[in-house]
Amino acid sequence: MKTAQKETKYGNLAVLSHPLIKHNLTVMRDKATTTEVFNLALKRITYALFYESTKFLPTEDIEVETPIKKTKSSIVSKNIDVIVAPILRAGLVFSDIAQALLPFAHIHHLGMYRNEETLEPIWYYNKMKGKFKNPENTYVFILDPMLATGNSGYDAVHNFVKQGIKEENIVFMSLISAPEGIERLTKAYGKIRIVTAQLDETLNEKGYIVPGLGDAGDRIFNTL
């Protein structure tokens, strides 16, 4: 699926623009959409998000033998480590697609929930196994459908940067983003990449994206 990018004032932000992405996003915004249809639409968009998010991964050439002849062909470099980090719980919906497209990746879950009064994240799960063996060549994809205030996103990025992962090797992937969340992340970590399917208008007083699609976790897991 070919995607186009909108021009934005944020240098490392890619906002995808494609008729099928727009169509499926509209399906997801509709409050009458069932959980089953909602999740199917989200998975369709997720493929496009991952292709855009991973296009900068380093590659190397290897020799393979086709039914016709031996030839040189490219693969993702064997000298890198890839981490996929879904923010629980809503980020889990991206995991199946991540494992299908990146079967060599390590899955690292980040458990946070939002304090509804302060809008600050509260951690409840982060099972690190110590320092990374090869931080200079480790690439991290943080997954969360909604980039709203950016508070959880900031904590997730900081979780990896403090262990030596380069900012430019981190991608924050979301379905919908708010300008406030983009500002929060890019002000703190200007070299990270943000890939999203939609940049919405703003946040409301409860910290939800407007117009958004409601609580992504509730709609994904049918806990409305």
RACOR-V947198 format. One record per backbone hydrogen bond with DSSP energy under -0.5 kcal/mol. CO is the residue of the C=O (numbers start at 1). NH is the residue of the N-H. E is the energy in kcal/mol with one decimal. If there is no record, write none. Layout:
BEGIN
co=CO nh=NH e=E
co=CO nh=NH e=E
END
This chain:
BEGIN
co=4 nh=17 e=-2.2
co=9 nh=11 e=-0.6
co=10 nh=13 e=-1.5
co=12 nh=14 e=-0.5
co=12 nh=194 e=-2.7
co=13 nh=15 e=-0.6
co=14 nh=16 e=-0.6
co=14 nh=196 e=-2.7
co=15 nh=6 e=-1.9
co=17 nh=4 e=-1.4
co=18 nh=22 e=-2.6
co=19 nh=23 e=-2.4
co=20 nh=24 e=-2.3
co=21 nh=25 e=-2.4
co=22 nh=26 e=-2.1
co=23 nh=27 e=-1.8
co=24 nh=28 e=-1.8
co=25 nh=29 e=-1.9
co=26 nh=30 e=-1.4
co=30 nh=33 e=-1.8
co=34 nh=38 e=-2.7
co=35 nh=39 e=-2.6
co=36 nh=40 e=-1.8
co=37 nh=41 e=-2.4
co=38 nh=42 e=-2.2
co=39 nh=43 e=-2.2
co=40 nh=44 e=-1.8
co=41 nh=45 e=-1.8
co=42 nh=46 e=-2.2
co=43 nh=47 e=-1.4
co=44 nh=48 e=-0.9
co=45 nh=49 e=-2.1
co=46 nh=50 e=-2.5
co=47 nh=51 e=-2.2
co=48 nh=52 e=-2.0
co=49 nh=53 e=-2.5
co=50 nh=54 e=-2.1
co=52 nh=55 e=-0.8
co=54 nh=57 e=-1.8
co=58 nh=77 e=-2.7
co=60 nh=75 e=-2.5
co=62 nh=64 e=-0.5
co=62 nh=73 e=-2.7
co=64 nh=66 e=-0.6
co=64 nh=71 e=-2.9
co=69 nh=66 e=-2.7
co=71 nh=64 e=-2.8
co=73 nh=62 e=-3.0
co=75 nh=60 e=-2.4
co=77 nh=80 e=-0.8
co=81 nh=139 e=-2.9
co=82 nh=106 e=-2.9
co=83 nh=85 e=-0.5
co=83 nh=141 e=-2.7
co=84 nh=86 e=-0.5
co=84 nh=108 e=-3.0
co=85 nh=143 e=-2.2
co=86 nh=88 e=-0.7
co=86 nh=110 e=-2.3
co=87 nh=91 e=-2.5
co=88 nh=112 e=-0.9
co=89 nh=92 e=-1.9
co=90 nh=93 e=-1.5
co=91 nh=94 e=-1.5
co=92 nh=95 e=-1.6
co=92 nh=96 e=-0.6
co=94 nh=98 e=-2.2
co=95 nh=99 e=-2.7
co=96 nh=100 e=-1.6
co=97 nh=101 e=-2.4
co=98 nh=102 e=-3.0
co=102 nh=105 e=-2.2
co=106 nh=84 e=-3.0
co=106 nh=108 e=-0.6
co=107 nh=109 e=-0.5
co=109 nh=111 e=-0.5
co=110 nh=88 e=-3.0
co=110 nh=112 e=-0.7
co=111 nh=124 e=-2.4
co=111 nh=125 e=-1.5
co=113 nh=122 e=-2.9
co=114 nh=116 e=-0.7
co=115 nh=119 e=-3.1
co=120 nh=115 e=-2.7
co=122 nh=113 e=-1.9
co=125 nh=111 e=-3.1
co=126 nh=128 e=-1.6
co=132 nh=135 e=-0.6
co=134 nh=137 e=-1.2
co=135 nh=138 e=-1.4
co=135 nh=166 e=-0.7
co=137 nh=81 e=-2.2
co=139 nh=83 e=-3.1
co=140 nh=142 e=-0.6
co=140 nh=171 e=-2.8
co=141 nh=85 e=-3.2
co=142 nh=173 e=-3.3
co=143 nh=87 e=-2.9
co=145 nh=147 e=-0.5
co=145 nh=175 e=-1.6
co=145 nh=176 e=-2.4
co=146 nh=148 e=-0.9
co=147 nh=178 e=-2.4
co=148 nh=181 e=-0.6
co=150 nh=154 e=-2.6
co=151 nh=155 e=-2.1
co=152 nh=156 e=-2.4
co=153 nh=157 e=-2.6
co=154 nh=158 e=-2.9
co=155 nh=159 e=-1.9
co=156 nh=160 e=-0.8
co=157 nh=160 e=-1.2
co=157 nh=161 e=-2.6
co=158 nh=162 e=-2.3
co=160 nh=163 e=-1.2
co=160 nh=165 e=-1.8
co=161 nh=164 e=-2.1
co=166 nh=169 e=-1.8
co=167 nh=170 e=-2.0
co=169 nh=140 e=-2.4
co=170 nh=193 e=-2.6
co=171 nh=142 e=-3.0
co=171 nh=173 e=-0.6
co=172 nh=195 e=-2.5
co=173 nh=144 e=-2.2
co=174 nh=197 e=-0.7
co=175 nh=197 e=-1.0
co=175 nh=198 e=-0.7
co=176 nh=147 e=-2.6
co=177 nh=200 e=-2.9
co=178 nh=181 e=-0.5
co=178 nh=182 e=-2.1
co=179 nh=183 e=-2.7
co=180 nh=184 e=-2.1
co=181 nh=185 e=-2.1
co=182 nh=186 e=-2.8
co=183 nh=187 e=-2.2
co=184 nh=188 e=-1.1
co=185 nh=189 e=-3.2
co=189 nh=192 e=-1.1
co=193 nh=172 e=-3.0
co=194 nh=14 e=-3.0
co=195 nh=174 e=-2.7
co=196 nh=16 e=-2.5
co=198 nh=177 e=-2.7
co=198 nh=200 e=-0.7
co=202 nh=210 e=-2.9
co=204 nh=207 e=-1.9
co=208 nh=204 e=-2.3
co=210 nh=201 e=-1.2
co=210 nh=202 e=-1.5
co=214 nh=213 e=-0.5
co=214 nh=216 e=-0.8
co=215 nh=219 e=-2.1
co=216 nh=220 e=-2.7
co=217 nh=221 e=-2.4
co=218 nh=222 e=-0.7
co=218 nh=223 e=-2.0
END
